[in-house]
Amino acid sequence: MPKIYINDNEFEASENDTVLMAVQKFGGYIPTLCYMNLKDINIENKPSSCRVCMVEIEGRRTLAPACTTPVSEGLKIRTHSRKAVEARRTAVQLLLSDHPQDCLKCSKNGECDLQRIASELNIVKNPFFGKTSDYKEDISAAIIRDPNKCIMCRKCETMCNKFQTVGVLSAMDRGFNAVIKPTFDLPLEETACTFCGQCVAVCPTGALVERSYIDEVWKELEDEKKHVVVQTAPAVRVALAEEFGYEPGTISTGKLVGILKLMGFDAVFDTNFGADLTIMEEATEFKERLETGGFMPMLTSCCPGWVKFLEHQFPDLIEMPSSAKSPQQMFGAIAKSYYAQKKNIDPKDMTVVSIMPCLAKKYESARDEINSSPDYKDVDYVLTTRELAKMIKEAGFNFKAVQEMEYDSPLGESTGAAAIFGRTGGVAEAALRTAYEWITGKELKAVEFTALHGYESTRVAEIEINGKIIRVGVAYGLGNARKLLEDIRNGKIQLHLIEIMACPGGCVGGGGQPYHHGNFTIIKKRIDALNVIDRTKLIRKSHENPSIVRLYNEYLEKPGSEKAHHLLHTKYLEREWL
C-alpha cells in the first residue's frame, strides 16, 4: 500500500492504482477524454491518447499521463500545476483546431466531454488553425457516424473490439489523417456491426450518435388522421429520471406514462405486455424442444444486437435461437392486428412508436423479415431513452411535477416476470417461471431463481425441473457471448437454455440509455430497481397475465398456433462476416 502525495496531502494508494485512479479514489479530479474505468466488465483500457490528463510529478523532467502512470512509494503529484494545466489547454486547443464549430446544432450539445473540458479550461480563443478534416457522414437506420468529430480517443474501438469482439471499428492512417473507421471504410450497414450502440454510449463527442426520429414522431402526433400508440421498455422506467436530476435506479413508471399522455399519444402501452407474450411463445418452444429432443441449447432471442452478432459470427448455430420475436416486435404485431381490430382502425392508419434503451431496436424495426405484413411495419419509429428526455425538455414539460398515470388497456397489463426482461438473467428467469409450471403441472411457489441473479458477466446455473437438471447459461456483452458459444460449439459445456444480452448488465446498460460513463454502479442500481418492480407486482408469472390469457382466448387460440407463428415468430439469416 504505497504512500503517495497528491497536492501535498498524504494518501495510501493501492499498489495497482494509476495516478488517475488514486486521485479519483480520494475525491480529486483530473480531466480526461480517452480513459474509461472498465474493471467491472473485465476490460483493460489504457489508451493514453488524448493527453488531457497530464500531471506534474516531482523529480521528473516531463509531464506524465495520469491514466497510465502507476503509483509508487513516495510519489509526489501536482494535479493542477500551471505547467500541467497549460499542457491540457494546448492538447484541447489542438483537438478543437480540427473540430467542427457547430456545437449549437450538434446532438451531443450539452453532453459533449470535449465541450465540457474546453469550458473548464476557459478556452475562448484558439491560436491553432489550418486544414480541417472533410469526411462524409455515414448514416444507418440506427447510428450516425461523423468522422469529422472524431478525436481519436479510441473508446469506440475498445468497446467494439475488446468488449463486444465485433471488430468493426479500428484506427486507420497516421498523423492528421488518423481516424476511426469501419472495416474497409464501408458504411456501417454493410459491415458486421450489431448496432448495439456501445460505441455511441462511450463516444465523448458527436462522432457517434443515434439516428434520431424525434421530428418524425412529433409530425405523427400532429396528424389527426393517425392513431399513434407508444410502448415503453422495462429498462426505460428505471433510467429516464436520471435525465431530470434523479438518482440512478429511480423508478418513474407513473410519470413516464403521464408525460407520454401529455405529449399527445392516443394510447400508452407497455412493452412488458410484449415481454409476457414473448414468454408464452418461448416457453412453449423450450418445452417442446426439451420433450422432443429438439435443438439444444435454445437461445432467447429478445436482443437484436446479439441476434445480428450470431448471424455474422456463428451462422452454423443459426437453428439455436428461439424463433420468437422480441417483445418490441410482438407488441407491434399485436397492436396492428388484435388492437386495431378491437378499435376498428386500419393498421395503415396506426403509428407504433417504441421507447427503448437500445439502438439495435432501431435496426430491428427496419428488418423486412421481422414484420408480419408486407404492407406496413409493425413498429414505425424507435426512440431511445435519451431521445424521449430531449422531447420532454423540448416541449417544456416539468418532469418532477407531472401527474403519475396508469398504462392503458389491454396492452398495458404486465407481470413481474416481464419487468426483469431489462436486466441480465431476467429473460431466462421469466421463461423458467412459466416453463416450470407447464412441465411439472405444479405451482411454482418460490418464483425467484436466485441462481440467475447477480452482476457477473457470465453465469451458469443448474435448476431442477421434474427430476431433470436444467443447465442455464447467462451472458452480457458480446465478447462474453462469444466465449460461451465457442465452448458450446467445441463441446466444452452442455446447456439447455441460454440468455444473451449485448450490453453491460443487460438492457439497463443499453446504448440508448442516459450516459453512465463506464460507472457500473449506475447499472447495478437500475438492475436492483427492476427487481423491486418484480417483487411488488401481484402477478409474477407471464402465463397468469389476464390480458395475455384473453388475447389467446379471443385471437391467437394457443401458444405456438398457426396465427401465433405468423404474427409472433420470425427467421434469421446467415450473413457474411464483413
Steps between C-alpha positions, in 0.01 A plus 500: 500500500730779378475843660467777244459875517230676299537876513700464827233279664605149601291201389534123507440368150454145372800347331315450169370856485594748232539865596156572351335218695664615822395861452141398421493264799587782737246745357725688260440582136715480190335552160529224241346421163631152426496318834223258599485304824394163365616275784143399581464345154855358504636714218835673523507851358828691492503703180675815628416663169330830586781639725243704692575335835863617523633557852828621646703253708780625718844394373386434141604725216185447295131485581337157539161370383304425817297220340799272434757609760512248787529620858813421701622563852559868571366626166426875517234613258384848399165461328440864410839669477520776243720281281246216504201726435671671205585161352135400526389825341737445209379141449136610494573800276670269249196272501270799450709626207376201296151481645176634346387817674131408492438431868155661506378264226679190624285229660765465773472870593501518879616139532831526313810436710719703266263796534488462878878478546561793264266704719671382820838605358356840401590459134340793323771556240701255297846588360500190280331497162551347158362214293197316642368151431230454239340156529156390385241408763406132522126472573334168585158421642644508852832688514644813340879506474668838437879450476552876494422501873727206585776595744675158486428421864444139382227430754270369226777274374549358850128424541461356150813284502570411863157495666274403211768329284308608189813647344335759277670820620874557492754780466619572147772720350748718688554857606239750385315229302464265798136409563283214626322323215308177432656208319622600151339842559158347427172654619394344833199336335734299276708366787454255786397789728233384744376856567522429873591866550778444752729708278245782520470459877871570553576750221595831669395715202241491223708266284258217579135571583167325464294579193218708639135469399374775731376728219319213329321403823390858569360514148305176555357636827377810319327297226134471601448214254750280680435290810838517673583253777819469699664213689769536768767242576561379859849654523375848407299547821809450721725739304297787353487694828880535495459749217305724739732491800373191679725231647586200279249220545208734573177332386293746298234279339203721590669822393615333177142409412365839608743697290442285189128571530575871532704477181189391313528124446159342442591202718794426727584132525772289657765292322473281811174371351709393200751344739231285660385402152857411405523266799182321390658420165858441618397278792281297263790456262739410783259239639457346154876484437559349843232234459565409134879517494507819298807717435670582828589731653226744416601864498261778595463745213393829656822695433533603132866592550601149598272349232693687230826402671397134474399538135846633409729321743329163564289419190545127572293548818214679322247233614583559866299821571130491574301616200290723727522869420615751758241666728524821297408326175235277657335808642503673161348197327222469759434875502445501124285187499315417823487856640428656159213256451354582844521874424383458140814675372677428172858397595626737231343786697676396820850606607687294758781677683743319731698656784802274537832494690661363187625617161479150351121527535509770232680257272267214599183689406648562153562129428257391227467141626397619848169648384175303498362676189667610174278811498628673815757482778395355834701770678527830316745703713738418783617769741765451765464597865726798425285607205185490713674720759583750224136504385380563856744789540418637156127504583571679827336246729597500867591135556502533879151651509329272248208293630559125521263290289431135412563321169200456272326167441516239364867517399614668820461218749812305594661281765814507711656249261480757222665772710822302539542475121705819533782343705744219440355160586145634496376348174627154594344528845166618362496209251577247774221629726252403230678194360531349850123506557420377149747210520426391859132590520576639845486852641837672530479663841856638527492691173853643515780291355769671704777302328431719195533825698819701528722743315764261360545514123466120456308259723396136479225368726349156555127480565303183568172454315313168539814326616699622198788744542458795262825685438454868419769734370480879528738752343508872431742662260561342162860413589371284786234357269774404254686301768180324606398411144850380412495271805165361384624456144811318625306279740661645812169584665151350484204733547123490445417872496711808435421867544730753335475879522739718304540783751657527848253371758242442227257756357551727803848573357372542144655734247196732513487544877617814687879502484657311790860574391618153592370523858367148558353605835232688304417185305478297821249749645284467189511120530398518867209729412361248249516231769299730728233541231482122459464438873223756543285359219195297604547268200856381431456232233435589137239229435285642781466844339120534447543712186731239350255221581222705338714563190545127440137420574366771271759512222810279502333174616809359679878549524669366189182507291511573126381858559750546785781380274400741226485803729751422773782299342774581251805353329870578505748541218851372446702814432851565373765579760575853370 
